[in-house]
Amino acid sequence: MRDAFFLLIFPALLYFCFKKPFIGVSLWLWVALFYPKGWVYGFASGIRYNLLIVAATILSYFLMKNKPQTKWDGLSWLIMLFLFWTFITSVFTISIPDIVWTEWVEFLKICLLYFFAIAIIRTETHINVLLWGVVFSLGFYSVVEGLKYISSGGGHILNGMGGHVLGDRNDLAVAIIMMIPLVAYLSSITEQKYLKLGLGVVILMAVVCVLGSNSRGGFVGITVLGAYFWFHSRHKFIYLLVVPVIVYFGLEFMPQSWHDRMATLENAEEDLSFLGRIMAWKQAILMAMDNITGGGFKAGQSNAIWFYYDPQHNLNWLFDTSTVYFDGAKAAHSIYFQVLGDHGFIGLLLFLLILFVAFSQARLVAKRLKKQQGMENLYKLSSMLRVSLFAYAIAGAAVSLAYFDLLFAIFAITHVMNRISLEHRAKHSLHVQPVARKAVHDHRHHA
């Protein structure tokens, strides 16, 4: 049934990609996050949905008439520089070249999403369509898995999307946390009652999914997110009375396994999973100190490299792991140490600069658009983008999710909003100047 449904609607999706390139960008992000092949099992599983959507979007862009000129800003140049640096680190990798180049190609696709997004998306409507692509991918999955979790009485464990970049539950939890502010924005600008209710359900199920993932990083991230929304709420006192009651009964509903796992946050030094991450972080530092280009994509997950740098007995002055032993390599489980190990200190610096510039740009856009007539929605979005990036920066410290489609889609939105705000300011200045000159002329005339 699923196969027939996908084959029935897919030609229509391709048609809209050709008809409206901005819809193609939204579908590009949708297939990247939704992973259609993971939802079909029969004759439709052999179709490369991602490739067809991407190809249709790129072709439709090149066939566009009167394409608007795209001006790169500092964020765009930083992303291009980071992409180029990852190419250099892949050339000089100390790991298995086949694995490294496969990962570089995947990262190239993510960067292409950014560059085509900033070239195609021009208006507030285009941005909103892109965000709906997130709702119909991560939001849909959140509702499905959240209902499973509730109906099973907490017995259903979210394990991520099989065969997907979000196959790990920790990565999925962070992705959902990043999504929540974007859904909150769509809800704030939606006037239809039932649509707003549906978006509210998505947010509620998203919170359930994060908690049901048993992800400690996800728990920290959702806590930070909740604190932000409370701090910026107009009804702090009411929420201060109501939310603790809801949280109390919600925690009572959670299974004992969830409480046991969260309790390890207080005893991290005794948790083997956490100690494995510490060793992976030490190994990433050692690789970066030894190689200016780092190890290359996923080099730290190679057993040969892991034991060559021997994180068990090195850098123990940072954290003593001399009594801990693992018989194989561990993933970094941190966006920062992931990039450090993969691309060295230069790569980490570029990555941090991209995050900082994107966040600062969103804040600057909010400053420009504040109290500007007709720009109220984009002003709200600029705040939600900052929340999403901040939540990513905090929760991402516990996951290996540095190269992620949604993150670079958010970067693209900040670029587009920056362009829109500058154009709006320029138009406003052109409108104000003649009025000001006329007022001066009238004053002199009457004088």
N, C-alpha and C positions, 0 to 999 in steps of 0.2 A: 504493500500500500504506500509506504513512504517513497519507494523507488518511482512508482507511477506518478505520485504527487510532484516530486522533484522534476521529473522529466516533463511534466505538464507545464509547470510554471517557469522552468529555466529559459526557454526561448523568449518569454516575455521579459525576463530580467536582462537578457542580452540586448533585446530591442531597446529597453530604456537606457542601457549603457551607451548605445549608439546615438539615441535621440537626445539625451541630456548627459553630457560628460560628468556633471557634478553628482548625478545619481550613480554613475559608474564608480566614482571615488567612494561613495558611501557603501556600495556593494563590494568594492575592493576590501574595505575595512571589515565588512560583514563576513565575507568568506574567510578572511584571515582569523577572525575571532570565533566564528561559528563552526568552521570546519565541516562543511556539508557531507564529505565522504564518511565522517564518523556517524552519520545519522541514517545511512542507507546500507543495505546488506546484500542486495541482489544485483540485478543487471545494471543498475544505475551507479554502482560503486566504482566502475571503471572509468568514469568521466572525470576529467581534471577541471573541476568547477573553478578553482582559483585561477588557473592559467587562462581559461576562456574569458572570465570576467576582467582580469587584468589586461589581456590583449585587446578586448573590445573597448575598454576605457582609454587605453593609450591610442588606439587607432582613431577613436572618436575625437580625441583631443587634436591629433594632427590633421583631421579633416575639418576641424572648426574653422569657420570664416571669421575674419576680424578678431583673431585671438588677442586678448588684452596683454599688454607688456607686463612681464613679471620682473620686479626689482628685488634682488636678494638683499637681505639685511644681515646684520652680524650673526644672528642665529643660524641662518642658512649657510653662511660661509663656515661657521664652526662645525656644522653637521657634515658638510662636504670635506672639511679638513680631517674630521674624525674618521669618515669613511676611507679617505686616502691613507690615513695612518694605519687603519686596520688592514689595508691592502699590503702596506710595508711589513707589518708584523706577521702577516701570512706568508710573505715571501721568505722572511728570515725565521720562520717557526722552528722550534726545537721539537715539535710534536709530529704526529703523522700527517703528512701533507693532504691526503685525501679527505680526512676528517676536517681539517682546518679550512680547506677551500670550499667544502660543502657548506660549512657554517658561514663563511664569508659571503657566499652567493645568497644565502638566506638573509643575511644582514643587508646586502645590496638591495634586495626586494623591499625590505622595510624602508630603506632610505628613498627608494623610488616612489613609494607611497607618499612620503613627505613632499618630494619635489613636484610630483604631479598634482598633489593636493593644493599646494600654494600657487600652482599655475592655473588651476581650474576653478577653485572655490573663490568667489568674489563677493558674495552678499551674506547677509544674516540668514536668509532662507537656505542658502547652500550649506551654511554651518549647521543649521538645525537638522537638515536632512542627513548630514554626516553623523550627527549625534543619535539620530533615530536608528542608524545602522548599528550603533553600540547597543541600544535598547533591544533590538531584535536579534542580537547575538548573545552577549553576556547576560542581558536582562532576561531573555527567554530561558536561558540555561539556569539562571538563578531561581526563577519561578518553578521550573520543573523539579530541580533538585531540592529546593526548599520545601515544596509540598511532600516530596518523598520522605524528607527528614522528619517532618511533623507527623505524617501519617504512620511512620514506623516507630513513633515514640522516642526518637533519638537514636534508633538502631542503625539507620542508614548513614554510612560514612561517605562523604564526598571525596572522591579520589581524583577529580579532575577529568578533563576530556581526553579519552584514550587516543594515542597517536597524534596528539596535538601539542603545540608549544605550551599550552596550559594543562598538560597531562599530570603535572605534580599539583597536589592539593594546596600546597603553600603558595605556589605561583598563582593558582586560580583565586585564592583568597585575596591576594594583593590586587589582582586585576579587577575583582568585584568591588573592592574598596575604592579603587580609582574611578570606577563607573558611577558609584552612588552620587557624588556631587553633580555629575553631568545629568543624571536622571532628575535630581532635585531641581536643577535649572529648567529642564523641559517642563516639569510639573508647575513651576512658578509662572511660566509664560503660556500655559495651556488653559484655555477657557472652558473647553468641553468638560462637563462634570464627570462623565464616565471614563473619559480618557485620563483625566487627572486622578481618578480613583485607581485606574489600572496602573499608572505610574507609581502611586503610593504603595500598591501591592508589590511591585517590582522592588522598591526600596526595602520593604519589610522582609521579603523573601531573600533579598541580598544579604541582609544582616543575619538571617537565619543560616544562610549558606556559609558565611564567614565563620560563624560560631560552630557550625556543624562540620567544618573542615578539620577541626582539632588543630588548626595551625596557630602556634604561639605568636608568630609574627603577625598573622591576621588578627589575632585578639588584641595585640598592642595597637595595630593600625586602626581597627574599628573603635577602640577606646579614644585614640587621638582624634579621630573623625567626629565622634560623638561630643567630645569636649569642645571642639571648634564650633559645631552647630549650636551647642548650648551657650557658649560665650557670645555668639553673635545673634542670639535670639532676643526678641522683644519681650518674651514671657519667661525670663529666667527663673523667677520665683515659683511659678506654676510647675515648670518642668522639674525644678529642684524637689518638689513635693511628689510629683507623679512618677518620674522616671525611676528613682530608686525602688519604688514598689514594683514596677514592671520588671526591672532588672532582677530583683530578688526572686520573684516567682519564675522568671525565665531561667535563672541559674538553677533553681530547684528542679526544673524540668530536664535540665541537661543530665546525661548519664554519668555514672561515676568515672568512667574512662576519660571523659572530658575534664573533670575536676582533677584527676590524677595527672593528666598531661599539663594542664595549666599550672599545677603546683610546682612543676619543674622549673618555672621561671624564678622561683625563690631559691632553688638549690641547683643552679646551673652548673656549678663546679663538680657536681656529682652525676650529671646527666651525660651519658655517652654520646648522645646525638649532638649535644652542644659542644662537647670536647672534640668531636670529629670536625665540627665547623671551625673551632679554634685552630686545629692542626691544618685545615685547608687554608685558613687565612695566613698562617705562618708560612706555608708553602708558597702562597701567592707572593708574599713579600720577598722570599728568597729568590724566586724566579725573576721578579722585577729588579732586584738588586744585582743579579748576575747577568741580566740581558736588558739592554736599553729598550728593546722592542717587546719585552715580555716573552711569553711562551707561545703565543698564538691561540686562536680560539680553542677552548676546551683542553688546552695543554695540561692543566692541573688535574684533569680527570684521567690522565694516562698513568697506569701503574708504574711504568718505567721511570717517568719523570718524578712521580710521587716519592718513590724510594730513593731516587738519585739525590733529591734535596732533603730527604729524611726530616720531615717536620717534627718527628717525635723527640729528637735530641737537639734541635736548633731553636734559637730565639727563646729559650726557656726563661730568660729574664723578663720577657713579656708575659708569658703564661706557661707555667710548668706542666708539660705533658709527657714527661719522661716515663711515667708509670702507665701510660695509655698506649695501646697498640691496636692498629687496624691492618687487616691483611689486604687492603686495597685502597685505591684513591677515593677521596671524598670531594663532592662538589663544593664550591665556595659558599653557597647559600648566603650570598651578600652581593648586591649589585656593585658595590665599591671594590671588594676584593676580587670579584669576578673580572672586572675590567682591569684591575691592577695586574692580576696574574696573566690575563690574555694579552694585554697591550702595554704593560709597563707603566711607569710613573707619568710619562707623556700622555699616554692614552687615558689614564685616570684623570689627569688635569683637564684634558679636552672634554671628557664626559661631565665632570663637575661644572665646567664653564657653560656647557650646553644647558644643564639643569638650572644654573644660576641665571643665565641670560633669559631663558624662557619664563622663569618665575618673575624676574624683574620686569620683563616686557609686559606680562599680564598685569602687573601692578601699575606700570606706567599707563597702559591703556585705560585702566579703571580711573586713574587720575584725570586723564584727558576727557573721558566720557561722563564723568560725574556731573549731574545736573544738566547735561546736554539733551535738549528736546529730541525725541525720536531715537535716542541711544540707550534707553533704560534697560532693554533686554541684554544688550551686549555688555553693559556695565555689570549686570548680575552674573553673566557668564564669565567675565574676567575674574570675579571673586571665586567662582566655583572651580575654574581652572587652577587657580592658586591652591585651593584646598586639595584638589586631586594630585597636583604635583608634590605638595607637602606630605600628603599621606603616602605617596609612592616613595619619597625620600626616606621616610621613617620606616615604613613596613618593608621597603626594599632592602634594608640592612640585613634582613633575614632570609632573602630569596635570591636565586640566580636568575634575574629577569631584567638584565640591562638592555637587551636587544628585543624590544617588544613593540608590536605594531600600534597598540593603543597609545603608548607613550609618545611615539613619533607623530601620531595623528593629533595629539594634544599640542605638540610643538607646532604643527602646521596651522592649527586653529589660532594659536597665539600670534603667529606671523600674519595671518589673514586679518585678524582683529586689529593688529598694529597698523596695517595698511589702511583699513577702513577708517580707523580713528584719525589718521593723518589726513586722509582725503576729506573727511568730514570737517576737520579743523580748517583745512585750506578753503573749502567752500564757504564755511562760516565767516572766515576772514574776508573773502571776496565780497560777501554780502554786507558785512558790517562797514567796510571801508567807504563805499559810495554813500551810505547813509550818514556816516560821520562827516564826510566832506560836505554833503548837502547841509547838514546842521551848522557847520562852520560858516558856509557861504550865506545861509539865511541870517545868522547872527551878525555877520559883517554888514549885510545889506540893511538890516534894521538899525544898526548902529549909525 
